[in-house]
Amino acid sequence: MLKLKWGLIGCGDISRKRIAPALRDLDNSDFIAVSRSDFNLAESFAKEFNVSKWYKTWHQLLADPEIDAVYIATPVYLHAPITIAAAEAGKHVLCEKPIALNNEQSNLMTETCRKHHVKFGIAYYRHFYPAIKRIKELIKNDEIGKVVHVQINAFEYFNPKPGEPRYWLLEKEKAGGGPMFDFGCHRIEVLLNLLGNINFVEGFLSNVLFKREVEDTATAVFNFDSGATAVLNVTHAALEPQDTLTVFGSKGSIHVPVLNKGTLIIKNKSGEMTEEYPPHPNFHLPLIEDFSDAVLHNTEPAVNGEIGKEVNRILSLIYL
């Protein structure tokens, strides 16, 4: 079987839990190299996942002629320089979300990948959730009528201290923004996937609980070409976690209490039904599998750079 030879840039918590196991376990992937600024930790990470090469810098990894593609799992401010350098080195790029700090960077990243004929994908793994596919089917089949309004809540209490591994998410120059930029972007991709083009957006950013460089709470209001509206609420300040998605239609509604679990409660003229569409245990695996197949068979990744660029365009309007 054809296999794509991968290098992983960045060996943090998500890499250990999801990305590295997927690169190791997929039949269409061959996980051969990692890079990490702490060389000793790079070596131990490589040995943990049976990877034969480890590098101190991403520059060294990109110079390896054996590598076909790279997964960029770094803080956001590094996405653009690494993606551009990877494309210039002829490496295909799958990059963590969001694509970049701003629209200028995301435009340059997509243009450089296109110029050098490499595939470019962004890690919006919720695109591959069976629950999302099922909701699209229900909408297409008119099971809830015309979509009128969508409501999403994404709440995660988050208050790391300086020096902790994820503290960079509170530094605007590194992260771009707070919870709207970090995980609100995932939900914007979901909205685009379900409802299509967004023609209006307005954002409201607040620091309700924490005094920090980025917001701790935000709300975005959207209007779509179809006429439907949506509201997205995100926060780092609420104690109760939320991962909800509710779709209200003219003939019914779809309620998802926890999107990461995939339970759907469908209400329409037929009554109330509960269906289960759990995601893959490793959220990242279907994403990486799709990208590897796209490279190996010269097709377009399901979540390409253009989608990443559009999400960032919407984010830029929220942060005006």
Kinemage of the C-alpha trace (Angstrom):
@kinemage 1
@onewidth
@group {chain A} dominant
@subgroup {mainchain}
@vectorlist {calphas} color= white
{ca met a 1} P 0.000 0.000 0.000
{ca leu a 2} L 1.159 3.533 -0.783
{ca lys a 3} L 2.269 5.454 2.299
{ca leu a 4} L 2.940 9.125 2.898
{ca lys a 5} L 6.141 9.797 4.852
{ca trp a 6} L 5.425 12.258 7.633
{ca gly a 7} L 7.378 14.649 9.828
{ca leu a 8} L 5.769 16.179 12.907
{ca ile a 9} L 6.761 19.703 13.957
{ca gly a 10} L 5.784 20.323 17.573
{ca cys a 11} L 5.424 17.640 20.241
{ca gly a 12} L 2.991 19.075 22.772
{ca asp a 13} L 0.013 17.548 24.531
{ca ile a 14} L -2.275 17.239 21.477
{ca ser a 15} L 0.544 15.732 19.453
{ca arg a 16} L 1.085 13.056 22.069
{ca lys a 17} L -2.603 12.282 22.602
{ca arg a 18} L -3.893 12.359 19.030
{ca ile a 19} L -1.602 13.428 16.192
{ca ala a 20} L 1.369 11.123 16.769
{ca pro a 21} L -0.828 8.041 17.431
{ca ala a 22} L -2.738 8.709 14.179
{ca leu a 23} L 0.472 9.158 12.146
{ca arg a 24} L 1.808 5.951 13.662
{ca asp a 25} L -1.322 3.826 13.264
{ca leu a 26} L -2.754 4.802 9.863
{ca asp a 27} L -2.154 2.368 7.003
{ca asn a 28} L -1.549 5.196 4.532
{ca ser a 29} L 0.981 7.018 6.727
{ca asp a 30} L 4.604 6.395 7.636
{ca phe a 31} L 5.672 8.449 10.675
{ca ile a 32} L 9.422 8.946 10.299
{ca ala a 33} L 10.534 12.208 11.982
{ca val a 34} L 9.800 14.765 14.706
{ca ser a 35} L 11.264 18.118 15.700
{ca arg a 36} L 11.229 19.815 19.083
{ca ser a 37} L 13.317 22.640 20.511
{ca asp a 38} L 14.259 20.518 23.537
{ca phe a 39} L 16.367 17.893 21.782
{ca asn a 40} L 16.243 15.405 24.672
{ca leu a 41} L 12.454 15.572 24.727
{ca ala a 42} L 12.399 15.178 20.943
{ca glu a 43} L 14.393 11.968 21.284
{ca ser a 44} L 12.150 10.536 24.003
{ca phe a 45} L 9.024 11.468 22.018
{ca ala a 46} L 10.441 9.815 18.890
{ca lys a 47} L 11.277 6.623 20.764
{ca glu a 48} L 7.818 6.581 22.379
{ca phe a 49} L 6.216 6.445 18.916
{ca asn a 50} L 8.893 4.332 17.232
{ca val a 51} L 10.053 7.208 15.033
{ca ser a 52} L 13.529 6.839 13.535
{ca lys a 53} L 14.554 10.514 13.271
{ca trp a 54} L 14.401 13.505 15.588
{ca tyr a 55} L 15.547 17.063 15.038
{ca lys a 56} L 16.085 20.081 17.266
{ca thr a 57} L 14.711 22.578 14.725
{ca trp a 58} L 11.988 22.510 12.134
{ca his a 59} L 14.489 23.851 9.614
{ca gln a 60} L 16.482 20.623 9.969
{ca leu a 61} L 13.366 18.507 9.596
{ca leu a 62} L 12.329 20.333 6.417
{ca ala a 63} L 15.776 19.661 4.936
{ca asp a 64} L 15.210 15.897 5.188
{ca pro a 65} L 14.614 14.691 1.595
{ca glu a 66} L 12.821 11.548 2.769
{ca ile a 67} L 9.883 13.475 4.246
{ca asp a 68} L 6.843 13.977 1.980
{ca ala a 69} L 4.546 15.921 4.307
{ca val a 70} L 4.616 17.761 7.616
{ca tyr a 71} L 2.058 18.213 10.339
{ca ile a 72} L 2.552 21.626 11.988
{ca ala a 73} L 1.476 21.412 15.636
{ca thr a 74} L 2.989 24.631 16.951
{ca pro a 75} L 1.593 27.842 18.441
{ca val a 76} L -0.278 29.925 15.859
{ca tyr a 77} L 2.448 32.556 15.322
{ca leu a 78} L 4.721 29.867 13.841
{ca his a 79} L 2.169 28.496 11.365
{ca ala a 80} L 2.941 30.972 8.573
{ca pro a 81} L 6.763 30.840 8.551
{ca ile a 82} L 6.848 27.042 8.818
{ca thr a 83} L 4.132 26.495 6.190
{ca ile a 84} L 5.854 28.816 3.718
{ca ala a 85} L 9.246 27.189 4.291
{ca ala a 86} L 7.728 23.709 4.003
{ca ala a 87} L 6.013 24.535 0.722
{ca glu a 88} L 9.245 25.988 -0.658
{ca ala a 89} L 10.953 22.735 0.357
{ca gly a 90} L 8.323 20.762 -1.571
{ca lys a 91} L 6.580 19.334 1.502
{ca his a 92} L 2.821 18.948 1.722
{ca val a 93} L 1.400 20.727 4.781
{ca leu a 94} L -1.299 19.840 7.288
{ca cys a 95} L -1.425 22.698 9.783
{ca glu a 96} L -3.125 23.077 13.141
{ca lys a 97} L -5.985 25.526 13.420
{ca pro a 98} L -6.469 28.418 13.080
{ca ile a 99} L -4.467 28.807 9.892
{ca ala a 100} L -2.615 31.989 10.929
{ca leu a 101} L -2.619 35.168 13.011
{ca asn a 102} L -4.168 37.310 10.264
{ca asn a 103} L -5.501 37.387 6.709
{ca glu a 104} L -2.221 38.560 5.195
{ca gln a 105} L -0.449 35.483 6.531
{ca ser a 106} L -3.216 33.074 5.497
{ca asn a 107} L -3.261 34.495 1.958
{ca leu a 108} L 0.508 34.137 1.634
{ca met a 109} L 0.425 30.577 2.996
{ca thr a 110} L -2.219 29.402 0.521
{ca glu a 111} L -0.552 31.204 -2.385
{ca thr a 112} L 2.861 29.699 -1.598
{ca cys a 113} L 1.453 26.173 -1.337
{ca arg a 114} L -0.340 26.646 -4.654
{ca lys a 115} L 2.779 28.047 -6.319
{ca his a 116} L 4.863 25.061 -5.235
{ca his a 117} L 2.145 22.494 -6.051
{ca val a 118} L 1.847 21.058 -2.558
{ca lys a 119} L -1.357 20.087 -0.760
{ca phe a 120} L -2.413 22.320 2.109
{ca gly a 121} L -4.869 21.317 4.825
{ca ile a 122} L -6.056 22.768 8.134
{ca ala a 123} L -6.892 20.662 11.206
{ca tyr a 124} L -10.615 21.317 11.523
{ca tyr a 125} L -11.290 17.721 12.518
{ca arg a 126} L -14.963 18.300 13.396
{ca his a 127} L -15.556 18.380 9.638
{ca phe a 128} L -15.283 14.570 9.795
{ca tyr a 129} L -17.668 13.981 12.701
{ca pro a 130} L -20.439 11.518 11.752
{ca ala a 131} L -22.854 13.740 13.704
{ca ile a 132} L -22.108 16.666 11.386
{ca lys a 133} L -22.615 14.453 8.328
{ca arg a 134} L -25.946 13.293 9.736
{ca ile a 135} L -27.104 16.862 10.456
{ca lys a 136} L -26.294 17.821 6.860
{ca glu a 137} L -28.379 14.842 5.662
{ca leu a 138} L -31.316 15.838 7.875
{ca ile a 139} L -31.191 19.398 6.520
{ca lys a 140} L -30.866 18.229 2.900
{ca asn a 141} L -33.773 15.774 3.298
{ca asp a 142} L -36.022 18.524 4.723
{ca glu a 143} L -36.448 16.637 8.019
{ca ile a 144} L -36.527 19.912 9.996
{ca gly a 145} L -37.598 22.224 7.167
{ca lys a 146} L -35.735 25.406 6.350
{ca val a 147} L -32.957 26.187 8.805
{ca val a 148} L -33.855 29.350 10.696
{ca his a 149} L -31.274 29.662 13.454
{ca val a 150} L -28.259 27.841 14.926
{ca gln a 151} L -27.003 28.215 18.485
{ca ile a 152} L -23.532 27.052 19.621
{ca asn a 153} L -21.957 27.218 23.087
{ca ala a 154} L -18.289 26.335 23.636
{ca phe a 155} L -17.218 26.837 27.256
{ca glu a 156} L -13.933 25.705 28.789
{ca tyr a 157} L -12.627 27.091 32.089
{ca phe a 158} L -9.006 27.969 31.376
{ca asn a 159} L -6.600 29.940 33.516
{ca pro a 160} L -3.012 28.686 33.118
{ca lys a 161} L -0.162 30.303 34.994
{ca pro a 162} L 2.964 31.820 33.392
{ca gly a 163} L 5.429 29.080 32.529
{ca glu a 164} L 2.777 26.397 32.039
{ca pro a 165} L 2.804 24.681 28.599
{ca arg a 166} L -0.408 26.269 27.273
{ca tyr a 167} L 0.132 29.765 28.683
{ca trp a 168} L 1.018 30.996 25.174
{ca leu a 169} L -2.716 30.836 24.388
{ca leu a 170} L -3.109 33.971 26.529
{ca glu a 171} L -0.363 35.881 24.676
{ca lys a 172} L -1.920 37.781 21.786
{ca glu a 173} L 1.237 37.901 19.640
{ca lys a 174} L 1.495 34.104 19.777
{ca ala a 175} L -2.163 33.033 19.842
{ca gly a 176} L -3.941 35.784 17.880
{ca gly a 177} L -6.843 35.954 20.316
{ca gly a 178} L -8.601 34.186 23.154
{ca pro a 179} L -11.231 31.415 23.106
{ca met a 180} L -12.896 32.706 19.927
{ca phe a 181} L -9.591 32.396 18.065
{ca asp a 182} L -8.576 29.119 19.717
{ca phe a 183} L -11.691 26.957 19.666
{ca gly a 184} L -14.372 29.293 18.336
{ca cys a 185} L -12.680 28.820 14.965
{ca his a 186} L -13.671 25.130 15.049
{ca arg a 187} L -17.319 26.101 15.386
{ca ile a 188} L -17.085 28.675 12.598
{ca glu a 189} L -15.896 25.869 10.303
{ca val a 190} L -18.876 23.779 11.451
{ca leu a 191} L -21.256 26.643 10.608
{ca leu a 192} L -19.714 27.097 7.163
{ca asn a 193} L -19.954 23.355 6.558
{ca leu a 194} L -23.615 23.178 7.597
{ca leu a 195} L -25.024 26.449 6.249
{ca gly a 196} L -22.658 27.787 3.587
{ca asn a 197} L -21.497 31.336 3.012
{ca ile a 198} L -21.565 33.872 5.841
{ca asn a 199} L -22.421 37.365 4.554
{ca phe a 200} L -22.514 39.256 7.856
{ca val a 201} L -20.778 38.864 11.197
{ca glu a 202} L -20.434 40.963 14.303
{ca gly a 203} L -18.407 40.120 17.379
{ca phe a 204} L -18.528 41.129 21.021
{ca leu a 205} L -15.346 40.535 23.054
{ca ser a 206} L -15.095 40.785 26.843
{ca asn a 207} L -12.827 40.187 29.792
{ca val a 208} L -15.428 39.205 32.339
{ca leu a 209} L -13.259 37.391 34.856
{ca phe a 210} L -9.604 37.536 33.872
{ca lys a 211} L -7.378 40.516 33.155
{ca arg a 212} L -5.279 39.310 30.216
{ca glu a 213} L -4.116 40.291 26.724
{ca val a 214} L -6.904 38.336 25.032
{ca glu a 215} L -10.638 38.086 25.697
{ca asp a 216} L -11.929 35.476 28.122
{ca thr a 217} L -15.472 35.564 26.695
{ca ala a 218} L -16.906 36.343 23.262
{ca thr a 219} L -20.099 36.192 21.232
{ca ala a 220} L -20.409 36.270 17.439
{ca val a 221} L -23.609 36.810 15.458
{ca phe a 222} L -23.812 35.539 11.863
{ca asn a 223} L -26.124 35.864 8.874
{ca phe a 224} L -25.931 33.423 5.951
{ca asp a 225} L -26.835 33.735 2.278
{ca ser a 226} L -29.818 31.456 2.978
{ca gly a 227} L -31.186 34.046 5.431
{ca ala a 228} L -30.482 31.845 8.467
{ca thr a 229} L -28.804 33.343 11.520
{ca ala a 230} L -26.468 31.879 14.129
{ca val a 231} L -25.003 32.828 17.485
{ca leu a 232} L -21.706 31.457 18.760
{ca asn a 233} L -20.803 31.900 22.442
{ca val a 234} L -17.345 30.999 23.773
{ca thr a 235} L -15.676 31.501 27.136
{ca his a 236} L -12.700 30.643 29.319
{ca ala a 237} L -14.499 32.038 32.382
{ca ala a 238} L -17.537 29.796 32.990
{ca leu a 239} L -17.040 26.832 35.319
{ca glu a 240} L -19.558 24.587 33.534
{ca pro a 241} L -18.171 23.106 30.292
{ca gln a 242} L -20.371 23.366 27.183
{ca asp a 243} L -20.037 21.865 23.703
{ca thr a 244} L -23.554 22.315 22.361
{ca leu a 245} L -25.003 22.669 18.881
{ca thr a 246} L -28.697 23.363 18.277
{ca val a 247} L -30.288 23.763 14.848
{ca phe a 248} L -33.787 25.244 14.692
{ca gly a 249} L -35.801 24.732 11.523
{ca ser a 250} L -39.279 25.602 10.257
{ca lys a 251} L -40.450 21.994 10.759
{ca gly a 252} L -38.327 20.819 13.670
{ca ser a 253} L -35.001 21.014 15.441
{ca ile a 254} L -31.754 19.109 16.126
{ca his a 255} L -30.174 19.220 19.571
{ca val a 256} L -26.604 18.076 20.206
{ca pro a 257} L -25.840 18.239 23.960
{ca val a 258} L -22.138 17.435 23.481
{ca leu a 259} L -20.782 17.602 19.943
{ca asn a 260} L -17.659 15.648 20.874
{ca lys a 261} L -19.911 12.721 21.880
{ca gly a 262} L -22.306 12.798 18.918
{ca thr a 263} L -25.752 12.266 20.447
{ca leu a 264} L -28.488 13.862 18.305
{ca ile a 265} L -31.995 14.600 19.572
{ca ile a 266} L -34.255 15.228 16.563
{ca lys a 267} L -37.658 16.829 17.053
{ca asn a 268} L -40.158 17.118 14.158
{ca lys a 269} L -43.686 16.136 13.153
{ca ser a 270} L -42.773 12.455 13.611
{ca gly a 271} L -41.985 13.045 17.267
{ca glu a 272} L -38.693 12.966 19.124
{ca met a 273} L -35.849 10.604 18.167
{ca thr a 274} L -32.405 10.087 19.661
{ca glu a 275} L -29.557 8.929 17.427
{ca glu a 276} L -25.921 8.208 18.232
{ca tyr a 277} L -23.077 9.248 15.922
{ca pro a 278} L -19.909 9.184 18.037
{ca pro a 279} L -16.700 10.503 16.467
{ca his a 280} L -13.612 8.338 16.026
{ca pro a 281} L -11.919 7.812 19.434
{ca asn a 282} L -8.943 9.739 18.021
{ca phe a 283} L -10.525 12.939 16.667
{ca his a 284} L -7.514 13.690 14.442
{ca leu a 285} L -7.252 10.310 12.723
{ca pro a 286} L -9.951 10.775 10.010
{ca leu a 287} L -8.490 14.217 9.219
{ca ile a 288} L -4.958 12.867 8.754
{ca glu a 289} L -6.206 9.847 6.824
{ca asp a 290} L -8.103 12.110 4.418
{ca phe a 291} L -5.087 14.378 3.905
{ca ser a 292} L -2.744 11.443 3.267
{ca asp a 293} L -5.168 10.021 0.709
{ca ala a 294} L -5.421 13.431 -0.978
{ca val a 295} L -1.645 13.577 -1.438
{ca leu a 296} L -1.276 9.952 -2.511
{ca his a 297} L -4.124 10.134 -5.045
{ca asn a 298} L -3.728 13.787 -6.070
{ca thr a 299} L -7.134 14.941 -4.870
{ca glu a 300} L -8.106 17.922 -2.732
{ca pro a 301} L -8.168 17.565 1.084
{ca ala a 302} L -11.668 17.859 2.515
{ca val a 303} L -10.489 20.732 4.732
{ca asn a 304} L -8.098 22.689 2.552
{ca gly a 305} L -6.290 25.993 2.913
{ca glu a 306} L -9.189 27.902 1.351
{ca ile a 307} L -11.466 26.778 4.172
{ca gly a 308} L -8.839 27.768 6.710
{ca lys a 309} L -8.496 31.135 5.012
{ca glu a 310} L -12.258 31.741 5.068
{ca val a 311} L -12.489 30.913 8.775
{ca asn a 312} L -9.734 33.444 9.430
{ca arg a 313} L -11.556 36.059 7.343
{ca ile a 314} L -14.599 35.591 9.587
{ca leu a 315} L -12.412 35.768 12.696
{ca ser a 316} L -10.897 39.031 11.518
{ca leu a 317} L -14.390 40.549 11.303
{ca ile a 318} L -15.254 39.344 14.806
{ca tyr a 319} L -12.099 40.981 16.150
{ca leu a 320} L -12.644 44.353 14.405
